[in-house]
Amino acid sequence: MSLQDIEFPRDSAGALRNEPVQARSTARLTALLDAAAAVVHDIGYERLTTAMVAERAGASIGTVYRYFPDRIAVLQALAARNLSRVLIQVSDEILDEKHGDWLSALNSALGLIVEAFRSEPGFRGLRVGDVLDIRPSPQERTFTSIVSDRLLDSLIARFGFADGPEVRFVFETAIEVSDSLATRAFARNAEGDEAFLVAGRELVYGMLVKQFGEVEITH
């Protein structure tokens, strides 16, 4: 995935100051975001500063400010990258024909998000950006809601389920539950507390079975 594929926030605080147009600039921006992710992984997003990003990337502070007006913009861009990666991965997974039923497809897609908690630097704390309390909000919908829609759109495309406001609401509620329990699973355990992860899968199935039908669960 290239930096051009990332849908960066368009509010004044979060937009890039300079969009990368050459490979060299894209590589520099990637290095800055990788550095920010490493800092978030080490100390959390609350304590991140632009100076830390510059130091970790081996760049000047001026290079950071060339792309980002402040630390919040760095975090928004990193969250946008997380979101873009999640959207691509979960859609591809659900559409994979190896999955014979909706539960297998959805569990595998949600499993990719769990793996991001486990192995993607900075994802555990920042996730897709809803933890950032930006006011006024740059958009009406949450980023988790966007993930929910991508998951459901992919399930509908793959398995032919009916769409509608009720289905959308129930599904988004289930995804919010899954996200909350995944967050709790990794709050004090870098590998994820399996009890919370299992509970998340079971609750999601219980909430969605009326919409999509029963599936034989194998362990």
C-alpha positions, -999 to 999 in steps of 0.1 A, spaced: 0 0 0 14 34 -10 10 66 10 -12 79 -18 -37 52 -8 -41 66 27 -72 87 33 -57 114 55 -81 135 76 -91 166 58 -96 190 87 -70 217 91 -53 201 120 -49 167 105 -43 172 69 -8 169 55 10 202 49 26 187 18 13 157 0 42 135 -12 44 135 -50 78 118 -55 91 85 -43 117 102 -21 91 123 -4 68 93 1 97 73 16 104 102 40 68 104 51 67 67 56 98 69 78 82 96 99 50 76 104 70 45 112 90 65 138 58 78 153 44 43 155 75 32 173 73 60 198 36 53 205 44 16 210 71 26 236 54 53 256 18 57 244 3 84 221 -3 109 249 34 116 254 44 117 218 61 149 206 73 160 172 108 161 185 106 124 195 94 116 160 122 135 144 148 118 166 135 83 161 134 89 123 168 104 122 154 135 106 154 172 115 125 188 133 120 209 102 113 178 82 85 168 105 70 202 103 72 202 66 45 175 66 27 180 100 17 212 117 17 196 152 18 163 171 -19 158 167 -16 158 130 11 132 132 -12 110 153 -41 116 129 -20 105 100 -8 74 118 -43 65 127 -54 71 91 -27 47 79 -39 21 105 -74 26 92 -64 22 56 -45 -10 62 -74 -25 82 -100 -17 56 -79 -34 28 -71 -64 49 -105 -72 63 -122 -68 29 -98 -91 11 -101 -117 39 -139 -118 39 -140 -120 1 -116 -149 0 -135 -180 -12 -118 -202 13 -145 -192 38 -176 -213 35 -197 -193 59 -201 -158 72 -188 -166 107 -155 -181 94 -151 -150 71 -159 -125 99 -138 -142 126 -108 -144 102 -112 -107 94 -115 -97 130 -85 -119 137 -64 -97 114 -74 -68 136 -64 -87 167 -31 -95 150 -26 -58 144 -30 -52 182 -4 -78 187 23 -70 161 17 -36 145 37 -9 163 15 17 179 -18 1 169 -27 -12 204 -29 23 218 -41 44 188 -61 18 168 -79 36 139 -80 69 157 -113 71 177 -93 76 209 -81 110 197 -105 135 212 -105 162 185 -132 190 189 -151 198 169 -150 164 154 -136 164 118 -164 141 107 -198 128 118 -190 91 118 -164 73 139 -136 54 123 -148 22 138 -181 28 121 -162 30 88 -146 -4 96 -180 -18 104 -194 -7 71 -165 -22 52 -169 -55 70 -206 -56 64 -203 -45 27 -178 -74 22 -201 -99 39 -230 -88 18 -210 -90 -14 -196 -125 -5 -227 -141 9 -257 -121 -5 -272 -110 28 -300 -84 28 -290 -49 37 -309 -23 57 -307 2 86 -315 -25 113 -288 -48 100 -263 -19 99 -271 -9 134 -269 -44 149 -237 -51 130 -220 -19 141 -230 -26 177 -214 -60 175 -182 -46 160 -181 -20 188 -183 -48 213 -156 -67 196 -133 -36 195 -139 -29 232 -131 -64 243 -100 -66 220 -88 -33 236 -94 -48 271 -76 -80 260 -44 -60 252 -46 -34 279 -22 -53 302 -11 -82 280 10 -77 249 -2 -110 235 -39 -104 243 -59 -120 271 -75 -149 254 -105 -150 277 -116 -115 265 -109 -124 228 -130 -156 231 -157 -136 248 -157 -111 220 -161 -138 193 -189 -154 212 -208 -122 218 -204 -111 181 -219 -145 170 -247 -142 195 -256 -107 183 -255 -115 146 -269 -150 144 -305 -137 140 -294 -116 111 -272 -140 92 -282 -175 104 -268 -202 126 -234 -217 119 -218 -248 134 -191 -235 157 -159 -256 158 -130 -250 183 
